[in-house]
Amino acid sequence: MAGDATIKARLRLTANAKGFVAEVGRADQSLDKLRRRARRASTATDQLSRSTNRSARASHAASAAMTSQSAALVALRGALPIVGVAALASGALRAARASIAAGVATEGWRNQLTAAMGGAAAAADTLAYLKTEADRLGISITGLAGAYASLAAAARGTALEGEAIREVFISVAEASRVLNLTADQTRGALTALQQMISKGRVSAEELSGQLGERLPGALQIAARAMGVTTAELYAMLQRGELLATDLLPRFARELRASVAGGLPAAVDSSAAAFGRLETAIHRLKTAVAESGLLDLAANLATGAAAVLNTVSATETPLAADNVAGRLEAARGARGAAAEQLNAASARRGRSANPARATLRRRLADLDDEIARLERYLPERIGGTIAELRGQSRGCAPGRSCRA
């Protein structure tokens, strides 16, 4: 019995040992799994750390970029007043130039009208009339005033002088607005009429060519005005039978009648509005110029011309003689100083050193004086002026330039 109990005890111990070993094996497996999970966790931590480092570097870079941009904005903000002042100065200079140009143009129109109308008062009245018509039709005054002055000058002393030439002019101006002609076309049409008046007789080239190219239907309008067919009118032109004083008043009435229907809409168009704006701008520029700016510019131009005339004045020979005499004296003095230096150099001893140094300084001073005087010789002055004039025409320095 005791033996059986011992055997049973050993069997239970063996079974327990096997269970323990199995438990130990399972524990080892659990530990392996835990170690693998720990390694994966460690790897993920390392990746997170590297990502964090990259984010930090990117954040630093972004911060640096923002700092740089902020500095640039600060610098730009500091430069804005300077840029603004420069832009303001440039704009003021352009405005001054434009005002001077407008003032000069208006002054030229007054002079032309004074000559054409026979006096300053009549010229002022005519210029006021032109401004009124420019506003009514919406045509820039810059395209009308000079053309009318030439037309009135051609009509002076003829049957067209006075109100008749105004009717001719206004007929073309109204047709220009209705037909929406350009400023060049309007001036060209008025120039063709001016040539007819100057020659006295109307030619086919002037009527169908110069006027017809700029004013559509001019030949047909002229034929209706004279009460003939275009063939009959052309024959009259070929024979030289048509006088400007006969044709132009009738032509003006017929032209105004032919465009009268379209005139109300034309003067209210956007093109007319811009024409009035251009006239208003010209008036403003002229007012600025006549407030004293034009007189100042004229005085500056007069002073500049006087300076340039002084530079190229014909009084050069007397000054040239003086320069030549001084140059000859300087060259003689240099020769004497050179001989003295040679003599001093031939002597030996320390006592000759100060004399040689003094003579060398004297020679250097004389060389400078000779070079300065040679620049004022007539041939040098003439060459310099010619070179400057050549450069103003675009010629390269040191090369010949034909006028």
C-alpha positions as a Markdown table, in Angstrom:
| # | Residue | x | y | z |
|---|---|---|---|---|
| 1 | Met | 0.0 | 0.0 | 0.0 |
| 2 | Ala | 2.8 | 2.3 | 0.9 |
| 3 | Gly | 4.4 | 1.5 | -2.5 |
| 4 | Asp | 1.2 | 2.4 | -4.4 |
| 5 | Ala | 0.9 | 5.7 | -2.5 |
| 6 | Thr | 4.5 | 6.6 | -3.4 |
| 7 | Ile | 3.9 | 5.7 | -7.1 |
| 8 | Lys | 0.8 | 7.9 | -7.1 |
| 9 | Ala | 2.7 | 10.8 | -5.5 |
| 10 | Arg | 5.4 | 10.5 | -8.1 |
| 11 | Leu | 2.9 | 10.5 | -10.9 |
| 12 | Arg | 1.2 | 13.6 | -9.5 |
| 13 | Leu | 4.6 | 15.3 | -9.1 |
| 14 | Thr | 5.5 | 14.4 | -12.7 |
| 15 | Ala | 2.2 | 15.7 | -14.0 |
| 16 | Asn | 2.6 | 18.9 | -12.0 |
| 17 | Ala | 6.1 | 19.3 | -13.4 |
| 18 | Lys | 4.9 | 18.9 | -16.9 |
| 19 | Gly | 2.2 | 21.5 | -16.3 |
| 20 | Phe | 4.7 | 23.8 | -14.8 |
| 21 | Val | 7.0 | 23.4 | -17.8 |
| 22 | Ala | 4.1 | 24.0 | -20.1 |
| 23 | Glu | 3.2 | 27.1 | -18.1 |
| 24 | Val | 6.8 | 28.3 | -18.3 |
| 25 | Gly | 6.7 | 27.7 | -22.1 |
| 26 | Arg | 3.6 | 29.7 | -22.5 |
| 27 | Ala | 5.1 | 32.5 | -20.3 |
| 28 | Asp | 8.2 | 32.6 | -22.6 |
| 29 | Gln | 5.9 | 32.9 | -25.6 |
| 30 | Ser | 4.0 | 35.7 | -23.9 |
| 31 | Leu | 7.3 | 37.4 | -23.2 |
| 32 | Asp | 8.5 | 37.1 | -26.8 |
| 33 | Lys | 5.2 | 38.7 | -28.0 |
| 34 | Leu | 5.7 | 41.5 | -25.4 |
| 35 | Arg | 9.3 | 42.1 | -26.6 |
| 36 | Arg | 8.1 | 42.2 | -30.3 |
| 37 | Arg | 5.4 | 44.7 | -29.3 |
| 38 | Ala | 8.0 | 46.7 | -27.4 |
| 39 | Arg | 10.3 | 46.8 | -30.4 |
| 40 | Arg | 7.4 | 47.9 | -32.7 |
| 41 | Ala | 6.5 | 50.6 | -30.1 |
| 42 | Ser | 10.1 | 51.7 | -30.0 |
| 43 | Thr | 10.3 | 51.9 | -33.8 |
| 44 | Ala | 7.1 | 54.0 | -33.9 |
| 45 | Thr | 8.5 | 56.2 | -31.2 |
| 46 | Asp | 11.7 | 56.7 | -33.3 |
| 47 | Gln | 9.6 | 57.6 | -36.4 |
| 48 | Leu | 7.5 | 60.0 | -34.4 |
| 49 | Ser | 10.7 | 61.6 | -33.0 |
| 50 | Arg | 12.1 | 62.0 | -36.5 |
| 51 | Ser | 8.8 | 63.4 | -37.8 |
| 52 | Thr | 8.8 | 65.8 | -34.8 |
| 53 | Asn | 12.3 | 66.9 | -35.7 |
| 54 | Arg | 11.4 | 67.5 | -39.3 |
| 55 | Ser | 8.3 | 69.5 | -38.2 |
| 56 | Ala | 10.6 | 71.6 | -35.9 |
| 57 | Arg | 13.0 | 72.3 | -38.8 |
| 58 | Ala | 10.1 | 73.2 | -41.1 |
| 59 | Ser | 8.7 | 75.5 | -38.3 |
| 60 | His | 12.1 | 77.2 | -38.0 |
| 61 | Ala | 12.4 | 77.7 | -41.7 |
| 62 | Ala | 8.8 | 79.1 | -41.9 |
| 63 | Ser | 9.6 | 81.4 | -39.0 |
| 64 | Ala | 12.8 | 82.6 | -40.7 |
| 65 | Ala | 10.9 | 83.2 | -44.0 |
| 66 | Met | 8.2 | 85.2 | -42.1 |
| 67 | Thr | 10.9 | 87.2 | -40.4 |
| 68 | Ser | 12.6 | 87.9 | -43.8 |
| 69 | Gln | 9.2 | 88.9 | -45.3 |
| 70 | Ser | 8.5 | 91.1 | -42.3 |
| 71 | Ala | 11.8 | 92.8 | -42.7 |
| 72 | Ala | 11.1 | 93.3 | -46.4 |
| 73 | Leu | 7.7 | 94.8 | -45.6 |
| 74 | Val | 9.3 | 97.1 | -43.1 |
| 75 | Ala | 11.9 | 98.2 | -45.6 |
| 76 | Leu | 9.2 | 98.7 | -48.3 |
| 77 | Arg | 7.1 | 100.7 | -45.8 |
| 78 | Gly | 10.1 | 102.9 | -45.2 |
| 79 | Ala | 10.8 | 103.3 | -48.9 |
| 80 | Leu | 7.2 | 104.2 | -49.8 |
| 81 | Pro | 7.5 | 107.9 | -48.8 |
| 82 | Ile | 10.6 | 108.2 | -51.0 |
| 83 | Val | 8.8 | 106.4 | -53.9 |
| 84 | Gly | 5.8 | 108.6 | -53.4 |
| 85 | Val | 7.9 | 111.8 | -53.5 |
| 86 | Ala | 9.7 | 110.7 | -56.6 |
| 87 | Ala | 6.5 | 109.8 | -58.4 |
| 88 | Leu | 5.0 | 113.1 | -57.3 |
| 89 | Ala | 8.0 | 115.0 | -58.7 |
| 90 | Ser | 7.9 | 113.1 | -61.9 |
| 91 | Gly | 4.2 | 113.7 | -62.3 |
| 92 | Ala | 4.7 | 117.4 | -61.6 |
| 93 | Leu | 7.4 | 117.6 | -64.2 |
| 94 | Arg | 5.2 | 116.0 | -66.8 |
| 95 | Ala | 2.3 | 118.3 | -65.9 |
| 96 | Ala | 4.6 | 121.3 | -66.2 |
| 97 | Arg | 5.8 | 120.2 | -69.6 |
| 98 | Ala | 2.2 | 119.6 | -70.8 |
| 99 | Ser | 1.1 | 123.0 | -69.5 |
| 100 | Ile | 4.0 | 124.7 | -71.3 |
| 101 | Ala | 3.2 | 122.9 | -74.5 |
| 102 | Ala | -0.5 | 123.9 | -74.2 |
| 103 | Gly | 0.5 | 127.5 | -73.5 |
| 104 | Val | 2.8 | 127.7 | -76.5 |
| 105 | Ala | 0.1 | 126.3 | -78.7 |
| 106 | Thr | -2.5 | 128.7 | -77.5 |
| 107 | Glu | -0.1 | 131.6 | -77.9 |
| 108 | Gly | 0.6 | 130.5 | -81.5 |
| 109 | Trp | -3.1 | 130.4 | -82.3 |
| 110 | Arg | -3.5 | 133.9 | -80.9 |
| 111 | Asn | -0.7 | 135.2 | -83.1 |
| 112 | Gln | -2.1 | 133.4 | -86.2 |
| 113 | Leu | -5.6 | 134.8 | -85.5 |
| 114 | Thr | -4.3 | 138.3 | -84.8 |
| 115 | Ala | -2.6 | 138.3 | -88.3 |
| 116 | Ala | -5.6 | 136.7 | -90.0 |
| 117 | Met | -8.3 | 138.9 | -88.3 |
| 118 | Gly | -6.3 | 142.1 | -88.4 |
| 119 | Gly | -6.1 | 142.8 | -84.6 |
| 120 | Ala | -5.8 | 141.3 | -81.1 |
| 121 | Ala | -9.4 | 142.1 | -80.2 |
| 122 | Ala | -10.8 | 140.3 | -83.2 |
| 123 | Ala | -8.5 | 137.4 | -82.6 |
| 124 | Ala | -9.7 | 137.1 | -79.0 |
| 125 | Asp | -13.3 | 137.1 | -80.1 |
| 126 | Thr | -12.6 | 134.5 | -82.7 |
| 127 | Leu | -10.8 | 132.2 | -80.2 |
| 128 | Ala | -13.7 | 132.5 | -77.8 |
| 129 | Tyr | -16.1 | 131.6 | -80.7 |
| 130 | Leu | -13.9 | 128.5 | -81.5 |
| 131 | Lys | -14.0 | 127.4 | -77.9 |
| 132 | Thr | -17.8 | 127.7 | -77.8 |
| 133 | Glu | -18.2 | 125.6 | -81.0 |
| 134 | Ala | -15.7 | 123.0 | -79.8 |
| 135 | Asp | -17.8 | 122.6 | -76.7 |
| 136 | Arg | -21.1 | 122.5 | -78.7 |
| 137 | Leu | -19.9 | 119.8 | -81.1 |
| 138 | Gly | -17.6 | 117.9 | -78.7 |
| 139 | Ile | -14.5 | 118.4 | -80.9 |
| 140 | Ser | -11.1 | 119.1 | -79.3 |
| 141 | Ile | -10.1 | 122.8 | -79.6 |
| 142 | Thr | -6.6 | 121.5 | -80.5 |
| 143 | Gly | -7.9 | 120.2 | -83.8 |
| 144 | Leu | -9.8 | 123.3 | -84.7 |
| 145 | Ala | -8.0 | 126.5 | -83.8 |
| 146 | Gly | -4.9 | 126.3 | -85.9 |
| 147 | Ala | -6.9 | 125.0 | -88.9 |
| 148 | Tyr | -9.4 | 127.9 | -88.7 |
| 149 | Ala | -6.6 | 130.4 | -88.4 |
| 150 | Ser | -5.1 | 129.2 | -91.6 |
| 151 | Leu | -8.5 | 129.1 | -93.3 |
| 152 | Ala | -9.3 | 132.7 | -92.2 |
| 153 | Ala | -5.9 | 133.9 | -93.3 |
| 154 | Ala | -6.5 | 132.5 | -96.8 |
| 155 | Ala | -9.9 | 134.1 | -97.0 |
| 156 | Arg | -8.8 | 137.6 | -95.9 |
| 157 | Gly | -9.3 | 140.1 | -98.7 |
| 158 | Thr | -11.7 | 137.9 | -100.5 |
| 159 | Ala | -15.5 | 137.7 | -100.7 |
| 160 | Leu | -15.3 | 134.9 | -98.1 |
| 161 | Glu | -13.8 | 137.0 | -95.4 |
| 162 | Gly | -15.8 | 137.3 | -92.2 |
| 163 | Glu | -19.1 | 135.5 | -91.6 |
| 164 | Ala | -18.9 | 133.5 | -94.9 |
| 165 | Ile | -15.7 | 131.7 | -93.9 |
| 166 | Arg | -17.1 | 130.9 | -90.5 |
| 167 | Glu | -20.1 | 129.2 | -92.2 |
| 168 | Val | -17.6 | 127.2 | -94.4 |
| 169 | Phe | -15.7 | 126.2 | -91.3 |
| 170 | Ile | -18.6 | 125.3 | -89.1 |
| 171 | Ser | -20.1 | 123.1 | -91.9 |
| 172 | Val | -17.0 | 121.0 | -92.0 |
| 173 | Ala | -16.9 | 120.9 | -88.2 |
| 174 | Glu | -20.5 | 119.6 | -88.0 |
| 175 | Ala | -19.9 | 117.0 | -90.7 |
| 176 | Ser | -16.7 | 115.9 | -88.8 |
| 177 | Arg | -18.8 | 115.2 | -85.6 |
| 178 | Val | -21.6 | 113.5 | -87.5 |
| 179 | Leu | -19.3 | 111.4 | -89.6 |
| 180 | Asn | -16.9 | 110.8 | -86.6 |
| 181 | Leu | -13.9 | 112.0 | -88.5 |
| 182 | Thr | -10.5 | 111.9 | -86.9 |
| 183 | Ala | -8.6 | 115.2 | -86.0 |
| 184 | Asp | -6.3 | 114.5 | -89.0 |
| 185 | Gln | -9.2 | 114.1 | -91.4 |
| 186 | Thr | -10.8 | 117.3 | -90.2 |
| 187 | Arg | -7.6 | 119.3 | -90.5 |
| 188 | Gly | -7.0 | 117.7 | -94.0 |
| 189 | Ala | -10.5 | 118.7 | -95.2 |
| 190 | Leu | -10.0 | 122.3 | -93.9 |
| 191 | Thr | -6.5 | 122.4 | -95.6 |
| 192 | Ala | -8.1 | 121.4 | -98.9 |
| 193 | Leu | -10.6 | 124.2 | -98.6 |
| 194 | Gln | -7.8 | 126.6 | -97.7 |
| 195 | Gln | -5.9 | 125.6 | -100.9 |
| 196 | Met | -9.0 | 126.2 | -103.0 |
| 197 | Ile | -9.4 | 129.7 | -101.5 |
| 198 | Ser | -5.7 | 130.5 | -102.0 |
| 199 | Lys | -5.8 | 129.4 | -105.7 |
| 200 | Gly | -9.1 | 131.1 | -106.4 |
| 201 | Arg | -10.3 | 128.3 | -108.8 |
| 202 | Val | -11.4 | 124.8 | -107.7 |
| 203 | Ser | -9.7 | 121.9 | -109.4 |
| 204 | Ala | -10.9 | 118.3 | -109.7 |
| 205 | Glu | -7.9 | 117.1 | -107.7 |
| 206 | Glu | -8.7 | 119.3 | -104.7 |
| 207 | Leu | -12.4 | 118.6 | -104.7 |
| 208 | Ser | -12.6 | 114.9 | -105.5 |
| 209 | Gly | -9.1 | 114.0 | -104.3 |
| 210 | Gln | -7.9 | 116.0 | -101.3 |
| 211 | Leu | -11.4 | 116.9 | -99.9 |
| 212 | Gly | -13.2 | 113.8 | -101.1 |
| 213 | Glu | -10.7 | 111.5 | -99.4 |
| 214 | Arg | -11.3 | 113.1 | -96.1 |
| 215 | Leu | -14.9 | 114.1 | -96.4 |
| 216 | Pro | -17.0 | 111.3 | -97.9 |
| 217 | Gly | -19.4 | 112.4 | -100.7 |
| 218 | Ala | -17.8 | 115.8 | -101.2 |
| 219 | Leu | -18.1 | 115.7 | -105.0 |
| 220 | Gln | -21.8 | 114.8 | -104.9 |
| 221 | Ile | -22.5 | 117.5 | -102.2 |
| 222 | Ala | -20.8 | 120.1 | -104.4 |
| 223 | Ala | -22.8 | 119.0 | -107.5 |
| 224 | Arg | -26.1 | 119.4 | -105.5 |
| 225 | Ala | -24.9 | 122.8 | -104.2 |
| 226 | Met | -24.3 | 124.0 | -107.8 |
| 227 | Gly | -27.5 | 122.5 | -109.1 |
| 228 | Val | -25.7 | 120.2 | -111.7 |
| 229 | Thr | -24.9 | 116.6 | -112.1 |
| 230 | Thr | -21.5 | 115.2 | -111.0 |
| 231 | Ala | -20.6 | 114.8 | -114.7 |
| 232 | Glu | -21.4 | 118.4 | -115.4 |
| 233 | Leu | -19.5 | 119.5 | -112.3 |
| 234 | Tyr | -16.5 | 117.5 | -113.3 |
| 235 | Ala | -16.6 | 119.1 | -116.7 |
| 236 | Met | -16.7 | 122.6 | -115.1 |
| 237 | Leu | -13.7 | 121.6 | -112.9 |
| 238 | Gln | -11.8 | 120.5 | -116.0 |
| 239 | Arg | -12.4 | 123.8 | -117.8 |
| 240 | Gly | -11.5 | 125.8 | -114.7 |
| 241 | Glu | -14.8 | 127.5 | -114.5 |
| 242 | Leu | -15.6 | 127.0 | -110.9 |
| 243 | Leu | -14.5 | 129.7 | -108.5 |
| 244 | Ala | -13.9 | 129.0 | -104.8 |
| 245 | Thr | -15.9 | 132.1 | -103.9 |
| 246 | Asp | -18.9 | 130.8 | -105.8 |
| 247 | Leu | -18.7 | 127.1 | -104.7 |
| 248 | Leu | -17.8 | 127.3 | -101.0 |
| 249 | Pro | -20.8 | 129.2 | -99.6 |
| 250 | Arg | -23.2 | 127.0 | -101.4 |
| 251 | Phe | -21.2 | 123.9 | -100.5 |
| 252 | Ala | -21.3 | 124.9 | -96.8 |
| 253 | Arg | -25.1 | 125.3 | -96.8 |
| 254 | Glu | -25.6 | 121.9 | -98.6 |
| 255 | Leu | -23.1 | 120.1 | -96.3 |
| 256 | Arg | -24.8 | 121.4 | -93.2 |
| 257 | Ala | -28.2 | 120.4 | -94.5 |
| 258 | Ser | -26.9 | 116.9 | -95.4 |
| 259 | Val | -25.7 | 116.2 | -91.8 |
| 260 | Ala | -28.4 | 118.1 | -89.9 |
| 261 | Gly | -30.4 | 115.0 | -89.2 |
| 262 | Gly | -27.6 | 113.2 | -87.4 |
| 263 | Leu | -26.2 | 116.1 | -85.5 |
| 264 | Pro | -28.4 | 116.0 | -82.3 |
| 265 | Ala | -27.4 | 112.4 | -81.6 |
| 266 | Ala | -23.7 | 113.0 | -82.6 |
| 267 | Val | -23.2 | 115.9 | -80.2 |
| 268 | Asp | -24.6 | 113.7 | -77.3 |
| 269 | Ser | -22.3 | 110.7 | -78.2 |
| 270 | Ser | -19.5 | 109.4 | -76.0 |
| 271 | Ala | -17.0 | 110.6 | -78.6 |
| 272 | Ala | -18.3 | 114.1 | -78.2 |
| 273 | Ala | -18.0 | 113.8 | -74.4 |
| 274 | Phe | -14.4 | 112.9 | -74.7 |
| 275 | Gly | -13.8 | 115.7 | -77.1 |
| 276 | Arg | -15.2 | 118.2 | -74.6 |
| 277 | Leu | -13.0 | 116.6 | -71.9 |
| 278 | Glu | -9.9 | 117.1 | -74.1 |
| 279 | Thr | -10.8 | 120.8 | -74.6 |
| 280 | Ala | -11.3 | 121.2 | -70.8 |
| 281 | Ile | -7.9 | 119.7 | -70.1 |
| 282 | His | -6.3 | 122.0 | -72.7 |
| 283 | Arg | -7.9 | 125.0 | -71.0 |
| 284 | Leu | -6.6 | 123.9 | -67.6 |
| 285 | Lys | -3.1 | 123.4 | -69.0 |
| 286 | Thr | -3.2 | 126.8 | -70.7 |
| 287 | Ala | -4.4 | 128.5 | -67.4 |
| 288 | Val | -1.5 | 127.0 | -65.5 |
| 289 | Ala | 0.9 | 128.1 | -68.2 |
| 290 | Glu | -0.4 | 131.6 | -68.3 |
| 291 | Ser | -0.3 | 131.9 | -64.5 |
| 292 | Gly | 3.5 | 132.6 | -64.9 |
| 293 | Leu | 4.9 | 129.2 | -65.8 |
| 294 | Leu | 5.2 | 130.0 | -69.5 |
| 295 | Asp | 7.0 | 133.3 | -68.8 |
| 296 | Leu | 9.4 | 131.5 | -66.5 |
| 297 | Ala | 10.1 | 128.9 | -69.1 |
| 298 | Ala | 10.6 | 131.5 | -71.8 |
| 299 | Asn | 13.0 | 133.4 | -69.6 |
| 300 | Leu | 15.0 | 130.2 | -68.9 |
| 301 | Ala | 15.1 | 129.5 | -72.6 |
| 302 | Thr | 16.3 | 133.0 | -73.4 |
| 303 | Gly | 19.0 | 132.7 | -70.8 |
| 304 | Ala | 20.1 | 129.3 | -72.1 |
| 305 | Ala | 20.3 | 130.7 | -75.6 |
| 306 | Ala | 22.4 | 133.6 | -74.4 |
| 307 | Val | 24.8 | 131.2 | -72.7 |
| 308 | Leu | 25.2 | 129.0 | -75.8 |
| 309 | Asn | 25.7 | 132.0 | -78.0 |
| 310 | Thr | 28.4 | 133.2 | -75.7 |
| 311 | Val | 30.2 | 129.9 | -75.9 |
| 312 | Ser | 30.2 | 130.1 | -79.7 |
| 313 | Ala | 30.7 | 133.9 | -80.0 |
| 314 | Thr | 32.9 | 135.4 | -82.7 |
| 315 | Glu | 35.1 | 137.1 | -80.1 |
| 316 | Thr | 37.5 | 134.1 | -80.0 |
| 317 | Pro | 40.4 | 135.7 | -82.0 |
| 318 | Leu | 41.3 | 138.2 | -79.3 |
| 319 | Ala | 41.2 | 135.6 | -76.6 |
| 320 | Ala | 43.1 | 133.2 | -78.8 |
| 321 | Asp | 46.0 | 135.8 | -79.3 |
| 322 | Asn | 46.2 | 136.1 | -75.5 |
| 323 | Val | 46.3 | 132.3 | -75.1 |
| 324 | Ala | 48.9 | 131.9 | -77.8 |
| 325 | Gly | 51.2 | 134.5 | -76.2 |
| 326 | Arg | 50.9 | 132.9 | -72.7 |
| 327 | Leu | 51.4 | 129.5 | -74.3 |
| 328 | Glu | 54.6 | 130.6 | -76.0 |
| 329 | Ala | 55.9 | 132.1 | -72.8 |
| 330 | Ala | 55.2 | 128.9 | -70.9 |
| 331 | Arg | 57.0 | 126.8 | -73.4 |
| 332 | Gly | 60.0 | 129.1 | -73.3 |
| 333 | Ala | 60.1 | 129.0 | -69.5 |
| 334 | Arg | 59.9 | 125.2 | -69.7 |
| 335 | Gly | 62.8 | 125.0 | -72.1 |
| 336 | Ala | 64.9 | 127.2 | -69.8 |
| 337 | Ala | 64.0 | 125.1 | -66.7 |
| 338 | Ala | 64.9 | 121.9 | -68.6 |
| 339 | Glu | 68.3 | 123.3 | -69.4 |
| 340 | Gln | 68.9 | 124.3 | -65.8 |
| 341 | Leu | 67.8 | 120.8 | -64.7 |
| 342 | Asn | 70.3 | 119.2 | -67.1 |
| 343 | Ala | 73.1 | 121.5 | -65.7 |
| 344 | Ala | 72.2 | 120.7 | -62.1 |
| 345 | Ser | 72.1 | 117.0 | -62.9 |
| 346 | Ala | 75.6 | 117.3 | -64.3 |
| 347 | Arg | 76.9 | 118.6 | -61.0 |
| 348 | Arg | 77.7 | 116.2 | -58.3 |
| 349 | Gly | 77.3 | 116.6 | -54.6 |
| 350 | Arg | 74.5 | 116.9 | -52.1 |
| 351 | Ser | 74.2 | 120.7 | -52.7 |
| 352 | Ala | 72.7 | 120.0 | -56.1 |
| 353 | Asn | 69.9 | 117.9 | -54.8 |
| 354 | Pro | 67.6 | 120.7 | -53.6 |
| 355 | Ala | 68.1 | 122.6 | -56.9 |
| 356 | Arg | 67.2 | 119.5 | -58.9 |
| 357 | Ala | 64.0 | 118.9 | -56.8 |
| 358 | Thr | 62.9 | 122.5 | -57.3 |
| 359 | Leu | 63.5 | 122.4 | -61.0 |
| 360 | Arg | 61.5 | 119.2 | -61.4 |
| 361 | Arg | 58.6 | 120.7 | -59.6 |
| 362 | Arg | 58.9 | 123.8 | -61.8 |
| 363 | Leu | 58.8 | 121.6 | -64.9 |
| 364 | Ala | 55.8 | 119.7 | -63.7 |
| 365 | Asp | 53.9 | 123.0 | -63.1 |
| 366 | Leu | 54.9 | 124.3 | -66.5 |
| 367 | Asp | 53.7 | 121.1 | -68.1 |
| 368 | Asp | 50.3 | 121.5 | -66.4 |
| 369 | Glu | 50.1 | 125.1 | -67.5 |
| 370 | Ile | 50.9 | 124.3 | -71.1 |
| 371 | Ala | 48.3 | 121.5 | -71.2 |
| 372 | Arg | 45.7 | 123.9 | -69.8 |
| 373 | Leu | 46.5 | 126.6 | -72.3 |
| 374 | Glu | 46.5 | 124.2 | -75.2 |
| 375 | Arg | 42.8 | 123.4 | -74.5 |
| 376 | Tyr | 41.9 | 127.0 | -75.3 |
| 377 | Leu | 43.5 | 127.1 | -78.7 |
| 378 | Pro | 41.0 | 128.0 | -81.5 |
| 379 | Glu | 41.4 | 124.7 | -83.2 |
| 380 | Arg | 40.8 | 122.8 | -79.9 |
| 381 | Ile | 37.7 | 125.0 | -79.1 |
| 382 | Gly | 36.3 | 124.5 | -82.6 |
| 383 | Gly | 36.9 | 120.8 | -82.4 |
| 384 | Thr | 35.2 | 120.5 | -79.0 |
| 385 | Ile | 32.1 | 122.4 | -80.2 |
| 386 | Ala | 31.9 | 120.4 | -83.3 |
| 387 | Glu | 32.2 | 117.2 | -81.3 |
| 388 | Leu | 29.5 | 118.3 | -78.9 |
| 389 | Arg | 27.2 | 119.2 | -81.8 |
| 390 | Gly | 27.9 | 115.9 | -83.4 |
| 391 | Gln | 27.0 | 114.0 | -80.2 |
| 392 | Ser | 23.7 | 115.9 | -79.9 |
| 393 | Arg | 22.9 | 114.5 | -83.4 |
| 394 | Gly | 23.8 | 111.0 | -82.3 |
| 395 | Cys | 27.4 | 110.8 | -83.7 |
| 396 | Ala | 30.0 | 108.8 | -81.9 |
| 397 | Pro | 32.7 | 110.8 | -80.1 |
| 398 | Gly | 36.0 | 111.1 | -82.1 |
| 399 | Arg | 34.3 | 110.3 | -85.4 |
| 400 | Ser | 33.3 | 112.6 | -88.2 |
| 401 | Cys | 29.6 | 113.3 | -88.5 |
| 402 | Arg | 28.0 | 114.8 | -91.5 |
| 403 | Ala | 25.1 | 117.3 | -91.0 |
